[in-house]
């Protein structure tokens, strides 16, 4: 077998697959996690936060697509930063992305357990989360074509279910309910509620977190320079519409405060419209699982390819860069990421920081990784425009340099605000990044078997 087939992934994904991955990676964010932002900022405050964050993501995706189409490699942000800034820059972007993708699945797995517990109260959510890892890690190993087709299927069901939710809840929507105490418990904007708007940033980002994971499937995309822009642009528009629809209608269904700290806000909101025994409610619980499964399954696909890319380039042990001899998937990377996720789920006392729940803690940790990666990606875009003006760019960021500059500025502001409101988790993230980058760069320097073509 040739060296190329040993180290490169099979191309089998079309534009529709990639749209399914783009939306599927994120869509669990519409089902849970975001409502913790209400506890911090209130409904109106969180609406402000979400509007600004949505604008940041639209600007980011329209800019990020230039990088993805110009450098369609499985490493995604790692590959861009490595090309722009060398090994240290690549390691920073790569491990920030890895933290984002490794720590988002435990939160989603626990939400899967919470949704199942609505139907089976005796079921331990952690047991369900463990089962989810076993099933979907295996599915990812079996093959990317099967995995992506499954991802597309569950994503379509999840989008349809959110539309059903909005239609069912709309008749009981009241703006009075939505706005009551909407500024962090107050009916007027105060200095304290202004602080809540900034503190709610990670939960607004959760609406969109991981859409950039399509970049990690770029190496497996057919005609990536054509299909990836279609997937990214339609994906971000789909997710923006769903996020605002779900948040506003759920908040106006009754007392929003009772939903603010739940892992299953949508079923609880729907109960107000249809009651506890309605078939609509049972359908939401069961089909709502598809939204969680779509993101869980898609992010496993993403972290496996990030681990694979870092190992292939020499920043992680070489064994993590091996492909399954039959399925041509990064099987060892998939399993290692699953083990880390399961350990996280069963380590409540280590992961729950500063009085936050396990879910809120891992959401915040994932967002720190995401924001670091966003900053590095936009810096890479500017750097490569200067150092490689002749690089083939089938898609160019519109409104350059203003649009990518806006994305960079907003990601930086969001990062500073998050550090201020989450000092302990920020400390954990920074220390982890420093250790990972230092060790990985040293490992890379000692590896003599890395093909230049793979790293460049």
Residue, then its C-alpha position, 0 to 999 in steps of 0.5 A: x500500500x502506498x504512503x499516500x493511502x496510509x496517511x490520507x483519508x478517503x474522499x467520499x463526502x458531497x455538499x449535502x453531507x457537508x451541510x449535514x455535518x455543519x448543522x449536525x455538529x452544532x444543532x444540539x446547542x439548540x436543544x440544551x446548554x444555551x438556557x444557562x445564559x438566561x440564569x446569567x443574563x435573563x432573556x433580554x440580556x441573553x438576546x443581546x448576547x446572542x445577537x452579537x455572537x451570531x454576528x461574530x459567527x456569520x463574519x467568522x464563517x464567511x472568512x474561515x471558508x477562505x482558509x478551508x478551501x485554500x488548504x483542505x486538510x483534516x487538521x483544519x485550523x491546525x493546518x492553517x496556523x501551522x502554515x502561517x506561523x510555524x509549529x508553535x502557532x500550529x500547536x496552539x490552534x491544534x490543541x485549542x481545537x482539540x480541547x473544544x472538540x474533546x470536552x463538548x461531547x461529555x456535555x452532550x452525552x449527559x444531555x442525551x441521558x437527561x432526555x432519556x430520563x424523561x422517559x425512563x426516570x430510573x436510568x442514570x444519565x451517566x450510564x446512558x452517556x457511556x452507552x452513547x460513546x460506545x455506539x457512536x465511536x464504533x459507528x465513526x470507526x466503521x467508515x466516514x461514508x456511513x458516518x456522514x450519511x447517518x449524520x445527514x439523516x439525524x440532522x434532517x430529523x433534528x431540524x424538522x423536530x425544532x420546527x415542530x417545537x416552534x409550531x407547537x409552542x407558538x400559540x402560547x407565546x407571550x412577549x410579557x412572559x419573555x420580557x418579565x425580569x428579562x434583564x438578569x431578573x430586573x425589568x430594566x437594564x442595570x449595571x449588574x445586568x450589563x455584566x450578565x450580558x458579558x458573562x453569558x457569552x459562553x452559552x450564546x456561543x454554544x448555539x454555534x459551537x463546532x460549526x468550524x468542524x467541517x474543516x476537519x472533513x475537508x480532506x474527505x470532501x469531493x471537490x472541496x473548493x466548491x462544496x465547502x462554501x455551500x455547506x458553510x454558508x447554508x449551515x450558518x444561516x440555518x443555525x442562526x434562524x433555528x437559534x433565535x426561533x427556539x430561544x424566543x419561543x421557549x422563553x415566551x412559553x411561560x416562566x422562563x426562570x424555571x427553564x434556566x438551569x435545565x438540560x432539557x428546556x425544550x420538553x419542559x417548555x412544550x409541556x406548557x403548550x400540550x401537557x405532560x401526556x401529549x404525544x407531541x411531548x413524547x415525540x419531542x423527547x425521542x426525536x429531540x435525541x436526534x439533535x443531540x446524537x447529530x452533534x455528539x456523533x459529528x463532534x466525535x468525527x471532528x476530534x478524531x480527525x484533529x487528533x489524527x492530523x496532529x499525530x500525522x504531523x508529529x505533534x502527538x505520538x505516531x500511533x494516534x495517526x494510524x488509520x484502520x486497515x479496512x475502514x480507513x478511519x482514525x480508529x485509535x484517535x477515536x477511541x482515545x478521545x472517547x476514553x477522555x470523554x468518559x473519564x470527564x463524565x465520571x469526574x464531577x469533582x474535578x470538572x465542576x469548577x467554581x460552583x458550576x454544574x458539570x455541563x456548564x463547566x465543560x461548555x465553558x472549557x470548550x468555548x475557551x478552546x473555540x475562541x482561541x482557535x477563532x483568533x488563531x484562524x483569523x490571524x492566519x488568514x491575515x498572515x497568509x494574505x501577506x506571506x502567500x498572496x499567490x495561494x490559490x483561493x477559490x473562495x475569498x472572504x467578502x469585505x476583507x479586511x473588515x469582515x475577518x477583522x470584525x470576527x477577530x475583534x469580537x472573538x478577542x473581546x469574548x475571550x477577555x470577558x470569559x476570562x474575567x467571569x471564569x478565572x478558574x476555568x481560564x486558569x485550567x485552560x491556559x495551563x493545559x495549553x501551555x503544557x500541551x504546546x510545549x510538549x508537542x513542539x518538543x515531540x515534533x522537533x524530535x520526530x525525523x519521520x514526518x513527511x514535509x508534504x503532510x505538514x506544509 
